[in-house]
Amino acid sequence: MRNIYQSIIIFCGIMISCVHAQTLIDFEEFNLPVDTFLNGSDLSGGFTSQNLFLKNNYNPDFSSWTGWAISTKVDTVTPGFTNQYAAITGEGVNGSATYGVGYDFSGVNALSFTDSTQQTVDSLYITNSTYAYLSMLNGDQFAKRFGGETGDDPDFFFVSFKGFRDGALTEDSVT
């Protein structure tokens, strides 16, 4: 199986605990108009929401990006990479208009916190992008349909979460 997606995920929201308080990160503070996105073309290097930093690398030579983008795209029917910023759900968690989109060929789409206090992620909501979902469902010029023509081919698509401690990747992971 060819893995063209690497790490195309939609990050719909996150609930983190900092000491005794909980903070909901839903990306609404970006105030994006419906059906738009921020992909780092301003060369800012990333996005901060509450105390969460989402790194972004934009390449102006190719108009391409890796890391994180912020989106309000609602298209759940158009296949292909031109629809790379849309969630297959058409929205974020609990009807949120705004969500994060992760895309990274390195396999490590890092999130970091902007302060040094201990953080606990209580919940995290993710879904597929419309691009990845429709490609897996139907197949396309880059990948076969999941299950193949007969539906018997073994396929899988998973997300692995890994931790960092003191700036170093830990051995712990959850898939």
C-alpha positions as CSV (number, residue, x, y, z in Angstrom):
1,M,0.0,0.0,0.0
2,R,1.3,3.5,-0.9
3,N,1.0,5.9,1.9
4,I,0.5,9.3,0.3
5,Y,-1.2,10.9,3.2
6,Q,1.6,10.6,5.7
7,S,0.0,12.8,8.2
8,I,-3.1,14.6,6.7
9,I,-5.4,15.0,9.7
10,I,-7.9,17.5,10.8
11,F,-7.5,18.8,14.3
12,C,-11.0,19.8,15.4
13,G,-10.3,20.9,18.9
14,I,-8.3,20.1,22.1
15,M,-9.1,20.3,25.8
16,I,-6.0,20.7,28.0
17,S,-5.6,21.0,31.7
18,C,-3.1,23.4,33.1
19,V,-2.6,23.0,36.9
20,H,-6.3,23.3,38.0
21,A,-8.0,25.1,35.1
22,Q,-9.2,23.7,31.8
23,T,-8.8,25.5,28.5
24,L,-10.7,24.7,25.3
25,I,-8.7,25.4,22.2
26,D,-11.0,25.6,19.2
27,F,-9.3,28.1,16.9
28,E,-12.3,30.4,16.7
29,E,-10.1,33.4,17.7
30,F,-8.7,33.4,14.1
31,N,-12.0,34.9,13.0
32,L,-11.7,33.4,9.5
33,P,-14.5,33.9,7.0
34,V,-16.3,30.7,6.1
35,D,-14.6,28.6,3.4
36,T,-11.1,30.1,3.8
37,F,-7.8,29.0,5.3
38,L,-4.4,30.2,6.6
39,N,-1.6,28.1,5.3
40,G,1.4,30.0,6.5
41,S,1.9,32.1,3.3
42,D,2.6,35.1,5.6
43,L,5.8,33.2,6.6
44,S,5.0,33.6,10.3
45,G,6.2,30.0,11.1
46,G,3.0,28.9,12.8
47,F,-0.1,29.6,14.7
48,T,-0.8,30.2,18.4
49,S,-4.1,29.4,20.0
50,Q,-4.4,30.0,23.7
51,N,-1.1,28.5,24.9
52,L,-0.8,26.0,22.1
53,F,1.7,26.6,19.2
54,L,1.2,24.8,15.9
55,K,4.3,25.0,13.8
56,N,4.1,25.7,10.0
57,N,6.6,25.7,7.2
58,Y,5.5,27.5,4.1
59,N,7.6,27.3,0.9
60,P,6.9,30.4,-1.3
61,D,8.9,28.8,-4.2
62,F,6.3,26.1,-4.6
63,S,3.3,27.6,-2.7
64,S,3.4,24.6,-0.5
65,W,3.2,24.0,3.3
66,T,3.8,21.4,5.9
67,G,2.9,21.3,9.6
68,W,-0.3,23.1,10.5
69,A,-2.9,25.3,8.8
70,I,-6.1,26.8,10.1
71,S,-9.3,26.3,8.1
72,T,-13.0,27.0,7.8
73,K,-13.4,25.0,4.6
74,V,-16.8,23.2,4.3
75,D,-16.5,21.1,1.1
76,T,-17.1,17.5,1.8
77,V,-17.6,16.3,-1.7
78,T,-14.8,17.5,-3.9
79,P,-12.0,14.9,-4.3
80,G,-8.3,15.6,-4.7
81,F,-5.5,17.7,-3.3
82,T,-7.1,21.0,-4.2
83,N,-9.5,20.3,-1.4
84,Q,-6.7,19.6,1.2
85,Y,-8.0,22.1,3.8
86,A,-11.5,20.6,4.3
87,A,-12.6,18.3,7.0
88,I,-14.9,15.4,5.9
89,T,-17.2,16.5,8.7
90,G,-17.5,20.0,7.1
91,E,-16.9,21.6,10.5
92,G,-14.9,21.3,13.7
93,V,-16.0,19.6,16.9
94,N,-19.4,20.7,18.4
95,G,-20.2,22.7,15.3
96,S,-17.1,24.9,15.5
97,A,-16.5,26.7,12.2
98,T,-12.7,26.7,12.6
99,Y,-10.2,23.8,12.9
100,G,-6.6,22.9,12.4
101,V,-5.3,20.9,9.5
102,G,-2.1,18.9,9.9
103,Y,0.1,17.8,7.0
104,D,3.7,16.6,7.4
105,F,5.8,14.0,5.5
106,S,8.2,13.7,8.4
107,G,5.7,11.8,10.5
108,V,6.0,14.2,13.4
109,N,3.4,17.0,13.4
110,A,4.5,18.6,16.6
111,L,2.4,20.7,18.9
112,S,4.0,22.6,21.7
113,F,2.9,24.8,24.6
114,T,4.1,28.4,24.9
115,D,4.6,28.2,28.7
116,S,6.6,26.0,30.9
117,T,3.8,24.7,33.1
118,Q,2.9,21.0,33.0
119,Q,0.1,20.3,30.5
120,T,-2.3,17.4,30.3
121,V,-4.4,16.8,27.2
122,D,-7.8,15.7,28.5
123,S,-9.4,15.3,25.1
124,L,-8.5,15.7,21.4
125,Y,-10.8,15.5,18.4
126,I,-9.6,14.5,15.0
127,T,-11.1,13.5,11.7
128,N,-9.9,12.8,8.1
129,S,-9.6,15.5,5.5
130,T,-12.0,15.3,2.7
131,Y,-9.1,14.6,0.4
132,A,-7.8,11.6,2.4
133,Y,-11.3,10.3,3.1
134,L,-12.5,10.3,-0.5
135,S,-9.1,8.9,-1.8
136,M,-9.4,6.0,0.7
137,L,-13.1,5.4,-0.1
138,N,-12.8,5.5,-3.9
139,G,-9.2,5.4,-4.8
140,D,-7.5,8.0,-7.1
141,Q,-4.4,8.6,-9.3
142,F,-2.2,8.2,-6.2
143,A,-3.7,5.3,-4.2
144,K,-6.0,2.4,-4.6
145,R,-9.4,2.2,-2.8
146,F,-9.1,0.8,0.7
147,G,-9.8,-2.9,0.5
148,G,-8.9,-3.0,-3.2
149,E,-11.3,-4.1,-5.9
150,T,-12.7,-7.0,-3.9
151,G,-12.6,-5.4,-0.5
152,D,-10.3,-8.0,0.8
153,D,-6.9,-6.2,0.6
154,P,-5.6,-5.4,4.1
155,D,-5.4,-1.7,4.6
156,F,-5.2,0.6,7.6
157,F,-4.9,4.3,8.5
158,F,-3.8,5.3,11.9
159,V,-2.6,8.2,14.0
160,S,0.3,7.7,16.5
161,F,0.7,10.1,19.4
162,K,4.2,10.5,20.8
163,G,5.3,12.6,23.7
164,F,8.1,15.1,24.2
165,R,9.8,15.7,27.6
166,D,12.4,18.5,28.0
167,G,12.5,19.0,24.2
168,A,13.3,15.3,23.4
169,L,11.0,12.7,21.8
170,T,10.0,10.0,24.4
171,E,9.7,6.3,23.7
172,D,6.1,6.4,24.8
173,S,3.4,6.4,22.1
174,V,-0.3,5.7,21.6
175,T,-1.6,4.5,18.2
